[in-house]
Amino acid sequence: METKSKKLDFSNQSFFLGIDVHKKSWKVTIRSNRMELCTFSMNPSPEELVKHMQKHYPKGKYFSVYEAGFCGYWIDRKLRAYGIENIVVSPADIPTRFKERTTKSDTIDSRKLARELENGTLDSIYIPDNLQEKLRAYCRLRYQLVGNQVRLKNRIKGYLMFSGIQMPENYKIRNWSGKFINHLEKIEFENEVGRECLLVYLEDFKQSRVRLAKALIRLRKYSEEYNFKPLINKLMSIPGIGFINAITIYTELMDIKRFRRPDDLASYVGLVPSVSSSGEKEKILGLSHRYSKFLRCLLVEASWIAVRKDPAMTLKYNELIQRMSKQKAIIRIAKKLLCRIQHVWNSQEVYEYAVIA
């Protein structure tokens, strides 16, 4: 008499996967019904993970999580395409036990992720779509090009100083003109080797200028091609916000409506204080150490312009410096400016000067 083998069926059962991602391998922990089922290493492949789950736990409901980091969001997109409900979390927001802080390993990290995912204590960060992610990456590329150009300038100045050659009196100017570069190319050395070394430095610098100019042209083109130029123009109506600042704000935030309150946006940017409170005692520790490095400095710099151009900002700044330092006052102005940026973005209206609110 033949007997039919019953196939595995995990319908209506939930499985929670904690994935500790690395370049060469992933460490994965699987939990279900408050029980750890297994922890294993695998190739860094969403397809292999899906095949493993379908083979060992077919027809189940799969939930997964991994930490934001070097790998970006392509893993999230692939896992979701295969039907796994994935989230990406900030490493700083994961509840961690004392032993997990003092003893760290890939296995411990994956187990922690799976446990907290099942407990429901994890909140996903905002996941941009593919186009938004690439626009942000291109805008950040421009900042990297600016940094490279600054380093090249310093190398040139350092080489000339090392060679005992004094820079012209106006060498501290921020943007080196073509005329100034021509002057540097004509500097005489005692031998051809010294001159050739300088010319190589200058050639690198000129190439960096070309790359930076191309990046700016591309960003302007993309703002028209992908239909966010009208928003950029409205953001540029805000004092202190030019095209570069406007497109940086846009690419870093992408969706302003995900911040329900102005304080949520200020917290994301890093314009809120760190507070230590116990009982009746409360101590302000200064600005939060968690911040967007591309936005906080930008807004502070823009605020110095806003207090000169907008009478309402000037009035507020003058009130603040009566009871605090100028540095602390400008941080409060930056937070106020951020609220106005949020209003312009949400209302799609140009900035109004001299509005006290």
Residue pairs with C-beta under 8 A, 6 or more apart in sequence:
7 58
8 56
8 57
8 58
9 58
9 59
10 57
10 58
10 59
10 60
11 59
11 60
12 61
13 32
13 33
13 57
13 60
13 61
14 32
14 60
14 61
14 62
14 63
15 30
15 31
15 32
15 37
15 53
15 57
15 60
15 61
15 62
15 63
16 30
16 31
16 32
16 63
16 64
16 65
16 114
16 117
16 118
17 28
17 29
17 30
17 31
17 49
17 53
17 62
17 63
17 64
17 65
17 84
17 114
17 117
18 28
18 29
18 31
18 64
18 65
18 66
18 109
18 110
18 111
18 112
18 113
18 114
18 115
18 116
18 117
19 26
19 27
19 28
19 49
19 64
19 65
19 66
19 75
19 110
19 113
20 26
20 27
20 28
20 66
20 67
20 106
20 107
20 109
20 110
20 113
21 44
21 66
21 67
21 69
21 71
21 75
22 44
22 106
23 44
23 70
24 44
25 41
25 42
25 43
25 44
26 41
26 42
26 43
26 44
26 49
27 39
27 40
27 41
27 106
27 107
27 109
27 110
28 39
28 40
28 41
28 42
28 49
28 110
29 36
29 38
29 39
29 107
29 110
29 111
29 113
29 114
30 36
30 37
30 38
30 39
30 53
30 57
30 114
31 37
31 114
31 115
31 117
31 118
32 57
32 60
34 118
36 111
36 114
36 115
39 107
39 110
39 111
42 48
42 49
42 52
46 75
46 78
46 79
46 82
47 78
47 82
49 64
49 79
49 84
50 79
50 82
50 83
50 84
53 60
53 62
53 84
61 85
62 83
62 84
62 85
63 84
63 85
63 86
63 117
64 79
64 84
64 85
64 86
64 87
64 117
65 86
65 87
65 88
65 89
65 113
65 114
65 116
65 117
65 122
66 75
66 76
66 86
66 88
66 89
66 113
67 88
67 89
67 90
67 91
67 94
67 109
67 113
68 88
68 89
68 90
68 91
68 125
69 91
72 133
73 88
73 127
73 128
73 133
75 86
76 86
76 87
76 88
76 127
77 130
79 86
80 86
87 117
87 122
87 124
88 124
88 125
88 127
89 113
89 122
89 123
89 124
89 125
90 125
92 290
93 122
93 123
94 112
94 113
94 116
94 122
95 116
95 121
96 112
97 112
100 108
100 112
113 122
116 122
126 254
126 255
126 258
128 136
128 254
131 226
132 251
132 254
135 222
135 226
135 251
136 251
136 252
136 254
138 215
138 218
138 219
138 222
138 251
139 219
139 247
139 248
139 251
139 252
140 251
140 294
141 215
142 212
142 215
142 216
142 219
142 244
143 248
143 294
145 208
145 211
145 212
145 215
146 212
148 208
149 205
149 208
149 209
149 212
152 201
152 204
152 205
152 208
153 176
153 205
155 201
156 184
156 198
156 201
156 202
156 205
157 167
157 171
159 197
159 198
159 201
160 166
160 167
160 187
160 198
161 167
163 189
163 194
165 187
168 180
168 183
170 180
173 180
176 205
181 202
181 205
181 206
184 198
184 202
185 198
185 199
185 202
187 195
187 198
188 195
189 195
189 198
216 244
219 243
219 247
220 243
223 229
223 232
223 247
228 250
230 348
231 250
231 345
231 348
232 243
232 246
232 247
232 250
234 344
234 345
234 348
234 349
234 350
234 351
235 241
235 245
235 246
235 249
235 250
235 341
235 344
235 345
236 242
236 243
236 246
237 344
237 350
237 351
238 302
238 306
238 337
238 340
238 341
238 344
238 351
239 302
239 305
239 306
239 308
239 309
239 310
239 313
239 351
239 353
240 301
240 302
240 303
240 304
240 305
240 306
240 309
240 337
241 249
241 302
241 341
245 298
245 302
248 294
248 295
248 298
249 295
249 298
249 341
252 292
252 294
252 295
253 265
253 295
256 265
256 342
256 345
256 346
257 346
259 265
259 268
259 342
262 338
262 339
262 342
263 272
265 338
265 339
265 342
266 272
266 335
266 338
266 339
267 288
268 292
269 291
269 292
269 295
269 296
269 299
269 338
270 287
270 288
270 290
270 291
270 292
270 295
270 296
271 287
271 291
271 296
271 299
271 331
271 334
271 335
271 338
272 287
272 288
272 335
273 284
273 285
273 286
273 287
273 288
274 284
274 285
274 286
274 287
274 288
274 289
275 282
275 283
275 284
275 285
276 282
276 283
276 285
277 283
287 331
296 334
299 334
299 337
299 338
300 330
300 331
300 334
302 334
302 337
303 313
303 330
303 333
303 334
303 337
304 330
306 313
306 333
306 337
307 313
307 314
307 316
307 317
307 330
307 333
308 314
309 353
310 353
310 354
311 353
311 354
312 353
312 354
312 355
312 356
312 357
313 333
313 336
313 337
315 356
316 332
316 333
316 336
316 356
317 329
317 330
317 333
320 328
320 329
320 332
320 333
321 329
340 351
344 350
344 351
